[in-house]
Amino acid sequence: MDKNLYKRNELLAKITIKGLNSRNMSGYYASDKESAKKLALELIPKGSSVTMGGCMSAREIGLVDALQNGEYNFIDRDKYSDKREAMLKAYDADVFISSVNAMSDDGVLINIDGNANRVSAIAQGPKKVIFIVGMNKVCPDADTAMKRARNVAAPANAMRFDLKTPCASTGKCFDCKSPDTICCQFLITRFSRHKDRIHVILVNDDLGF
């Protein structure tokens, strides 16, 4: 990464952390992927039950491998024949790992979901939610973050799952009602009523979509 962009991200992260703190959420800055993994593991006590949605960012920083091989009860839905059973376990988990599709630089989190297992667990259930967020997902305001979620993250995820949606063939949102649409539920997290529940680790790298 260019040193000037790296420095810009570092400065922006300070503003974003202040925004998160003002919304009763905890913000952290990680200078690289390894630092982000270390921070996340410090927030997860040994023996905790941990699960996640399809969080590419957690995989990219090596967190998933660390949880699978560490002293944790990692609920890996990929190993369940009944995916619903695995998803339901998330609501009673100690820790839920996620990322955001986008967020504003004053701390508003934007997430779009197809099955709603991810956004519902973010909103309610797990005792602690830890977000792994690359600085590429931080936007100037909530409106821009929503546009990013719909026109960058959603098309890329639709392509990843080989879905038959307009965005998968054009690269932009058409506000479709396709049977394959993954834009079924939208969650805007602007404040956490429960202190110490939501933790956001900002990583000075490009992660996920």
Buried (B, 14 or more C-beta within 10 A) or exposed (E): EEEEEBEEBBEBBEBBBBBBEEBBBBBBBBBBBEBBBBBBBEBBEEEBBBBBBBBBBBBBBBBBEBBEEBEBBBBEBEEEEEEEEBBEBBBEBBBBBBBBBBBBBBBBBBBBBBBEBBBBBBEEBBBBBBBBBBBBBBBEEBEBBBBBBBBBBBBBBBBEEEBEBBBBEEEEBBEEEBEBBBBEBBBBBEEBEEEEBBBBBBBBBBBBB
